């Protein structure tokens, strides 16, 4: 079972290309992270963007230029230990690949940012539905009309994930996820998607649509894919990110980063 794999075991399967699907529900109880790799010359401005927008871009780890072994997962290699990567050149998506050891350049700075997959275990333990796991899909992700605070040349709209549940379940979800401040924390919006600029829940910009049952409302959390939009808002020669839903699984436990 994916949930029973330790992070190290899961990363080993990913590195061997025996695990290529999204990581939602995998290695339950351990922190998952968004990845952004970029040239050192713009790394400070991107770090500043993350500091100014901690809800969608909570910082878990920043590596020295050229380093690929993160502090939050000793022995791991960020170039090979994610199921899928996106390669951008001059701000445009060039390819999606399963390994970036051939294109990672010396001097690139790697950022690991918190992911909402990390609080799903606590929600499941409380009996709350995680519809994308139930339907074996990637989580639904939408680009809103809300602007993030820019930093240097970097700017982005806020991206959100959506999980449907009843209003009573949504209240409980707020209580549970507020503690997970470094993995997006409480929802940013509940209810009418049009209020944040989402026109059609059946057509997410990233991930898969999921069923919304009678009596349920959409509940939206800030999403780390915001960092991907920000990093590619500037025509840098090379940017590498995780593919949406295909995260880096660290050795940190969810409860290590909660507010008590």
C-alpha positions as CSV (number, residue, x, y, z in Angstrom):
1,X,0.0,0.0,0.0
2,X,1.3,3.5,-0.9
3,X,0.3,4.8,2.5
4,X,2.5,2.2,4.2
5,X,5.6,3.1,2.3
6,X,8.2,5.2,4.2
7,X,9.4,8.3,2.5
8,X,12.7,6.7,1.8
9,X,11.0,3.6,0.3
10,X,8.8,5.8,-1.9
11,X,11.7,7.9,-3.1
12,X,13.6,4.8,-4.0
13,X,10.6,3.5,-6.1
14,X,10.4,7.0,-7.8
15,X,14.1,7.0,-8.5
16,X,13.8,3.6,-10.1
17,X,10.8,4.8,-12.1
18,X,8.5,2.2,-10.5
19,X,6.3,5.0,-9.1
20,X,5.2,7.7,-11.6
21,X,1.8,8.8,-10.5
22,X,0.7,11.7,-8.3
23,X,1.7,11.5,-4.6
24,X,-1.5,12.4,-2.9
25,X,-2.2,9.8,-0.2
26,X,1.4,8.4,-0.4
27,X,3.5,8.0,2.7
28,X,0.8,9.3,4.9
29,X,1.9,11.4,7.8
30,X,4.9,12.9,6.1
31,X,5.4,16.3,4.7
32,X,5.2,16.7,0.9
33,X,6.8,19.6,-1.0
34,X,6.6,21.7,-4.1
35,X,9.9,22.1,-6.0
36,X,11.3,25.1,-7.9
37,X,14.8,25.2,-9.3
38,X,16.2,28.4,-10.9
39,X,19.4,30.3,-11.7
40,X,21.2,31.8,-8.7
41,X,20.9,35.3,-10.2
42,X,17.2,35.5,-9.5
43,X,17.0,33.3,-6.4
44,X,16.9,36.1,-3.9
45,X,13.9,37.8,-5.7
46,X,12.1,34.5,-5.8
47,X,12.8,33.9,-2.1
48,X,11.4,37.4,-1.4
49,X,8.2,36.5,-3.4
50,X,7.8,33.4,-1.2
51,X,8.3,35.4,2.0
52,X,5.7,38.0,0.9
53,X,3.2,35.2,0.0
54,X,3.6,32.6,2.8
55,X,0.1,31.2,2.4
56,X,0.7,29.7,-1.1
57,X,4.5,29.5,-0.9
58,X,5.5,28.4,2.6
59,X,9.2,27.8,2.7
60,X,10.4,24.4,4.0
61,X,13.9,24.3,2.6
62,X,16.3,26.4,0.4
63,X,19.5,24.7,-0.8
64,X,22.8,26.2,-1.5
65,X,23.6,26.8,-5.3
66,X,24.2,23.5,-7.0
67,X,23.1,21.4,-4.0
68,X,20.6,18.7,-4.6
69,X,20.4,16.9,-1.3
70,X,17.8,18.6,0.9
71,X,18.1,19.1,4.6
72,X,14.6,17.7,5.1
73,X,15.5,14.4,3.5
74,X,19.1,13.3,3.9
75,X,20.3,11.1,1.1
76,X,17.6,12.2,-1.4
77,X,18.4,13.7,-4.8
78,X,16.0,16.5,-6.0
79,X,16.9,15.7,-9.6
80,X,15.5,12.2,-9.6
81,X,13.3,11.7,-6.5
82,X,10.0,13.3,-7.8
83,X,7.7,11.3,-10.1
84,X,7.5,14.0,-12.7
85,X,9.1,17.4,-13.5
86,X,8.3,20.4,-15.7
87,X,11.1,22.0,-17.6
88,X,10.6,25.7,-18.6
89,X,12.8,27.7,-21.0
90,X,12.3,31.4,-21.3
91,X,9.1,31.1,-19.3
92,X,7.5,28.5,-21.6
93,X,7.0,24.8,-20.8
94,X,9.4,22.8,-22.9
95,X,8.8,19.2,-21.6
96,X,7.6,17.0,-18.8
97,X,10.1,14.4,-17.7
98,X,10.8,11.9,-15.0
99,X,14.4,12.9,-14.3
100,X,16.3,16.2,-14.6
101,X,19.9,15.0,-13.8
102,X,20.9,15.8,-17.4
103,X,19.6,19.4,-17.5
104,X,20.1,20.6,-13.9
105,X,22.9,23.2,-14.1
106,X,25.6,24.0,-11.5
107,X,24.6,27.1,-9.6
108,X,20.9,26.5,-9.7
109,X,19.1,27.1,-6.4
110,X,16.4,24.7,-5.3
111,X,13.3,25.7,-3.2
112,X,11.0,23.2,-1.4
113,X,7.7,24.7,-0.4
114,X,4.8,23.3,1.6
115,X,2.0,21.3,0.0
116,X,-1.6,20.7,1.1
117,X,-1.2,17.0,0.6
118,X,0.6,17.1,3.9
119,X,-2.6,17.7,6.0
120,X,-4.7,15.2,4.2
121,X,-3.9,12.5,6.7
122,X,-5.2,14.6,9.6
123,X,-8.4,15.2,7.7
124,X,-8.9,11.6,6.9
125,X,-8.3,10.7,10.5
126,X,-11.1,13.1,11.4
127,X,-13.4,11.3,9.0
128,X,-13.4,14.1,6.4
129,X,-13.6,13.2,2.7
130,X,-10.7,13.7,0.3
131,X,-12.5,13.2,-3.0
132,X,-9.5,13.0,-5.3
133,X,-8.1,10.1,-3.2
134,X,-11.5,8.4,-3.2
135,X,-11.6,8.7,-7.0
136,X,-7.9,7.9,-7.5
137,X,-7.4,11.3,-9.2
138,X,-5.0,14.2,-9.0
139,X,-6.3,17.1,-6.9
140,X,-8.2,19.8,-8.7
141,X,-6.2,23.1,-9.0
142,X,-7.5,26.4,-10.2
143,X,-6.0,29.8,-11.1
144,X,-8.0,32.5,-9.2
145,X,-8.2,36.3,-10.0
146,X,-6.5,37.1,-6.7
147,X,-3.1,38.7,-7.1
148,X,-0.1,37.7,-5.0
149,X,2.3,40.4,-3.8
150,X,5.0,40.8,-6.4
151,X,8.8,40.7,-5.7
152,X,11.4,42.0,-8.1
153,X,10.3,40.7,-11.5
154,X,8.1,37.8,-10.1
155,X,4.3,38.0,-10.0
156,X,1.5,35.5,-10.0
157,X,-2.2,35.0,-9.5
158,X,-3.1,32.8,-6.5
159,X,-3.6,29.1,-7.4
160,X,-5.9,27.0,-5.1
161,X,-6.7,23.4,-4.6
162,X,-10.3,22.3,-4.1
163,X,-11.9,19.6,-2.0
164,X,-15.7,19.3,-1.8
165,X,-17.5,18.6,1.5
166,X,-20.6,19.5,3.5
167,X,-20.7,22.9,5.3
168,X,-20.4,21.0,8.6
169,X,-17.3,19.1,7.3
170,X,-15.8,22.4,6.0
171,X,-16.0,23.9,9.5
172,X,-14.1,20.9,10.9
173,X,-11.6,21.1,8.0
174,X,-10.8,24.8,9.0
175,X,-10.2,23.7,12.6
176,X,-7.9,20.9,11.5
177,X,-5.8,22.6,8.8
178,X,-5.3,25.9,10.6
179,X,-2.5,24.1,12.6
180,X,-0.6,23.3,9.4
181,X,0.7,26.8,8.8
182,X,3.8,25.6,6.8
183,X,1.6,23.5,4.5
184,X,-0.9,26.2,3.5
185,X,-3.0,26.2,6.7
186,X,-6.7,27.0,6.7
187,X,-8.8,27.4,3.5
188,X,-8.7,30.7,1.7
189,X,-12.3,30.5,0.4
190,X,-15.4,28.4,1.0
191,X,-18.4,28.3,-1.3
192,X,-19.1,30.2,-4.5
193,X,-16.1,29.8,-6.8
194,X,-17.1,32.8,-8.9
195,X,-16.2,35.1,-6.0
196,X,-12.5,34.2,-6.6
197,X,-12.7,34.2,-10.4
198,X,-13.2,30.4,-11.0
199,X,-15.8,30.0,-13.8
200,X,-16.1,26.2,-14.1
201,X,-15.2,23.7,-11.5
202,X,-15.3,20.9,-14.1
203,X,-12.4,22.4,-15.9
204,X,-9.4,22.9,-13.5
205,X,-6.3,24.4,-14.9
206,X,-4.2,21.6,-13.3
207,X,-5.2,18.2,-12.0
208,X,-8.5,16.4,-12.5
209,X,-12.1,17.4,-11.8
210,X,-13.9,15.5,-9.0
211,X,-17.5,14.9,-8.2
212,X,-19.4,17.4,-6.0
213,X,-22.3,15.7,-4.4
214,X,-25.6,17.2,-3.3
215,X,-25.3,19.2,-0.2
216,X,-21.6,19.8,-0.6
217,X,-19.7,23.0,-1.2
218,X,-16.2,23.6,-2.7
219,X,-13.5,24.3,-0.2
220,X,-10.3,26.0,-1.5
221,X,-6.8,26.0,-0.1
222,X,-3.8,28.0,-1.3
223,X,-1.7,25.9,-3.6
224,X,2.1,25.7,-4.2
225,X,1.6,25.7,-8.0
226,X,1.4,29.4,-7.4
227,X,5.2,29.2,-7.1
228,X,5.4,27.6,-10.5
229,X,3.4,30.5,-12.1
230,X,5.6,33.0,-10.3
231,X,8.9,31.4,-11.3
232,X,7.8,31.2,-15.0
233,X,6.4,34.8,-15.0
234,X,9.9,35.8,-15.9
235,X,11.6,34.5,-19.1
236,X,14.5,32.8,-17.3
237,X,16.7,30.6,-19.5
238,X,15.9,27.5,-17.3
239,X,13.4,26.8,-14.5
240,X,12.6,23.3,-13.3
241,X,9.5,22.5,-11.1
242,X,7.5,19.5,-10.0
243,X,4.7,18.6,-12.2
244,X,1.4,19.5,-10.5
245,X,0.4,16.8,-8.0
246,X,3.8,15.0,-8.3
247,X,5.5,16.2,-5.1
248,X,8.7,15.6,-3.2
249,X,8.1,13.5,-0.1
250,X,10.3,14.5,2.8
251,X,11.3,12.8,6.0
252,X,9.5,15.4,8.1
253,X,6.3,14.3,9.8
254,X,3.2,16.4,9.4
255,X,3.0,17.0,13.1
256,X,6.5,18.4,13.2
257,X,5.3,21.6,11.5
258,X,2.0,22.2,13.2
259,X,1.0,25.0,15.6
260,X,0.2,23.5,19.0
